Amino acid sequence: MTVLVADGDRSREGGADRKTVDVAVGVLIKSNGDFLLTSRPPGKVYEGFWEFPGGKLEAGETVEQALRRELMEEIGITIGSATPWKTELVDYPHALVRLHFYKVFDWTGELHMRESQLFAWQSLPVTVAPVLPGTLPVLAWFEAEREPESNK
């Protein structure tokens, strides 16, 4: 697995032996193809940057269990089925993060930003900025999925 290095000019907290943090990420997709991005909450690292919602796995949780818990805690929805999509390793200055992306097409409840974050339904190209480095590969994957088979 390749590693995406974010802000490579900055030093890494914890050095070379730091632990990898596993994060469950929900890529919520409406029937028209629009997807949900949320802003990083006030007081968090990369505050105000746009990302897909999700959060860290707690001890003993599977990725899907963490995803269900985080989406309820952060944005107030209960998800139906969630399909594992891709995994990306991102080396941020503050943490080495393994992002487990799940596509989610089915959820109940109204969006309620419980951490004072913003949200926006987007399509390509996105109109919100700045975008968190770990979100950029997902936008490229969406672009690749849009390409006609003859262009691949």
Kinemage of the C-alpha trace (Angstrom):
@kinemage 1
@onewidth
@group {chain A} dominant
@subgroup {mainchain}
@vectorlist {calphas} color= white
{ca met a 1} P 0.000 0.000 0.000
{ca thr a 2} L 1.365 3.390 -0.931
{ca val a 3} L 1.438 6.137 1.663
{ca leu a 4} L 0.054 9.596 0.964
{ca val a 5} L 2.270 12.123 2.757
{ca ala a 6} L 0.413 15.254 3.850
{ca asp a 7} L 2.407 18.430 4.494
{ca gly a 8} L 5.692 16.653 3.883
{ca asp a 9} L 7.682 19.736 4.849
{ca arg a 10} L 6.506 19.454 8.482
{ca ser a 11} L 8.037 17.165 11.115
{ca arg a 12} L 6.192 14.013 12.186
{ca glu a 13} L 4.935 13.767 15.787
{ca gly a 14} L 6.112 10.502 17.352
{ca gly a 15} L 8.812 9.877 14.758
{ca ala a 16} L 9.228 6.785 12.601
{ca asp a 17} L 7.877 4.312 15.176
{ca arg a 18} L 4.497 5.894 15.682
{ca lys a 19} L 1.398 3.736 15.801
{ca thr a 20} L -1.088 3.619 12.929
{ca val a 21} L -4.537 4.977 13.808
{ca asp a 22} L -7.437 3.169 12.113
{ca val a 23} L -10.333 5.389 11.026
{ca ala a 24} L -13.734 4.401 9.606
{ca val a 25} L -14.924 6.795 6.907
{ca gly a 26} L -18.433 7.005 5.458
{ca val a 27} L -18.834 8.063 1.844
{ca leu a 28} L -22.563 8.890 1.812
{ca ile a 29} L -23.899 8.936 -1.733
{ca lys a 30} L -27.371 10.123 -2.803
{ca ser a 31} L -29.253 8.476 -5.682
{ca asn a 32} L -28.231 11.380 -7.985
{ca gly a 33} L -24.536 10.725 -7.218
{ca asp a 34} L -23.977 13.682 -4.879
{ca phe a 35} L -21.775 12.864 -1.879
{ca leu a 36} L -21.548 14.375 1.594
{ca leu a 37} L -18.553 16.324 2.833
{ca thr a 38} L -18.272 17.804 6.330
{ca ser a 39} L -15.858 20.348 7.740
{ca arg a 40} L -13.381 19.484 10.480
{ca pro a 41} L -14.821 20.784 13.764
{ca pro a 42} L -13.464 23.796 15.639
{ca gly a 43} L -10.487 22.953 17.839
{ca lys a 44} L -9.448 19.828 15.886
{ca val a 45} L -6.334 19.362 13.779
{ca tyr a 46} L -6.953 20.719 10.251
{ca glu a 47} L -9.922 22.733 11.561
{ca gly a 48} L -12.203 23.875 8.746
{ca phe a 49} L -10.836 21.446 6.137
{ca trp a 50} L -13.456 19.382 4.286
{ca glu a 51} L -13.576 15.603 4.587
{ca phe a 52} L -15.875 12.599 4.539
{ca pro a 53} L -17.417 11.949 7.985
{ca gly a 54} L -16.125 9.221 10.280
{ca gly a 55} L -13.743 8.637 13.127
{ca lys a 56} L -11.297 6.466 15.026
{ca leu a 57} L -11.980 2.854 15.888
{ca glu a 58} L -12.336 2.181 19.597
{ca ala a 59} L -10.802 -0.901 21.238
{ca gly a 60} L -12.551 -4.084 20.084
{ca glu a 61} L -14.619 -2.403 17.353
{ca thr a 62} L -14.773 -3.546 13.766
{ca val a 63} L -14.506 -0.868 11.094
{ca glu a 64} L -18.227 -1.134 10.349
{ca gln a 65} L -19.166 -0.864 14.044
{ca ala a 66} L -17.000 2.254 14.357
{ca leu a 67} L -18.545 3.713 11.214
{ca arg a 68} L -22.086 3.218 12.541
{ca arg a 69} L -21.185 4.741 15.927
{ca glu a 70} L -19.273 7.698 14.485
{ca leu a 71} L -21.960 8.656 11.962
{ca met a 72} L -24.583 8.636 14.720
{ca glu a 73} L -22.359 10.640 17.091
{ca glu a 74} L -21.126 13.170 14.504
{ca ile a 75} L -24.031 13.718 12.125
{ca gly a 76} L -27.043 12.025 13.729
{ca ile a 77} L -27.869 9.351 11.168
{ca thr a 78} L -28.319 5.590 11.294
{ca ile a 79} L -26.838 3.835 8.283
{ca gly a 80} L -28.218 0.758 6.550
{ca ser a 81} L -25.797 -1.382 4.596
{ca ala a 82} L -22.229 -0.129 4.221
{ca thr a 83} L -19.941 -1.498 1.510
{ca pro a 84} L -16.162 -1.607 2.083
{ca trp a 85} L -14.588 0.358 -0.767
{ca lys a 86} L -10.907 1.232 -0.429
{ca thr a 87} L -8.228 1.746 2.207
{ca glu a 88} L -5.672 4.540 2.154
{ca leu a 89} L -2.682 5.180 4.426
{ca val a 90} L -2.071 8.882 5.094
{ca asp a 91} L 0.988 10.227 6.888
{ca tyr a 92} L -0.117 13.464 8.537
{ca pro a 93} L 2.299 15.473 10.698
{ca his a 94} L 0.167 14.664 13.782
{ca ala a 95} L -0.647 10.986 13.036
{ca leu a 96} L -0.226 8.037 10.692
{ca val a 97} L -3.799 7.221 9.692
{ca arg a 98} L -5.270 4.178 7.915
{ca leu a 99} L -8.546 5.331 6.368
{ca his a 100} L -11.128 2.604 5.719
{ca phe a 101} L -13.599 4.051 3.199
{ca tyr a 102} L -17.111 2.594 3.045
{ca lys a 103} L -19.757 3.537 0.497
{ca val a 104} L -23.130 4.199 2.110
{ca phe a 105} L -26.279 4.582 0.000
{ca asp a 106} L -28.872 3.892 2.712
{ca trp a 107} L -29.428 5.851 5.925
{ca thr a 108} L -32.222 7.171 8.110
{ca gly a 109} L -32.512 10.351 10.122
{ca glu a 110} L -31.901 13.983 9.321
{ca leu a 111} L -28.377 15.339 9.168
{ca his a 112} L -27.535 17.096 12.416
{ca met a 113} L -24.002 18.425 12.776
{ca arg a 114} L -23.317 17.590 16.420
{ca glu a 115} L -19.769 18.995 16.525
{ca ser a 116} L -20.545 22.466 15.084
{ca gln a 117} L -19.165 21.393 11.718
{ca leu a 118} L -20.577 22.401 8.343
{ca phe a 119} L -21.829 20.031 5.658
{ca ala a 120} L -22.257 20.209 1.901
{ca trp a 121} L -23.615 17.813 -0.708
{ca gln a 122} L -21.078 17.853 -3.513
{ca ser a 123} L -20.407 16.505 -6.984
{ca leu a 124} L -17.259 16.728 -9.074
{ca pro a 125} L -15.555 19.116 -9.159
{ca val a 126} L -16.124 19.984 -5.490
{ca thr a 127} L -16.841 23.616 -4.653
{ca val a 128} L -15.729 23.588 -1.002
{ca ala a 129} L -12.175 24.288 0.138
{ca pro a 130} L -9.758 23.528 1.559
{ca val a 131} L -10.071 19.752 1.205
{ca leu a 132} L -8.263 17.479 3.679
{ca pro a 133} L -5.355 15.634 1.990
{ca gly a 134} L -6.860 12.226 2.868
{ca thr a 135} L -10.021 13.178 0.970
{ca leu a 136} L -8.233 13.892 -2.327
{ca pro a 137} L -7.775 10.226 -3.343
{ca val a 138} L -11.522 9.636 -2.970
{ca leu a 139} L -12.267 12.463 -5.376
{ca ala a 140} L -9.848 10.874 -7.860
{ca trp a 141} L -11.598 7.486 -7.405
{ca phe a 142} L -14.955 9.129 -8.129
{ca glu a 143} L -13.456 10.705 -11.260
{ca ala a 144} L -12.101 7.327 -12.392
{ca glu a 145} L -15.519 5.720 -11.882
{ca arg a 146} L -17.103 8.412 -14.079
{ca glu a 147} L -14.781 7.695 -17.010
{ca pro a 148} L -16.365 5.605 -19.777
{ca glu a 149} L -14.973 2.076 -19.948
{ca ser a 150} L -13.435 2.861 -23.378
{ca asn a 151} L -11.148 5.470 -21.798
{ca lys a 152} L -9.641 3.145 -19.184
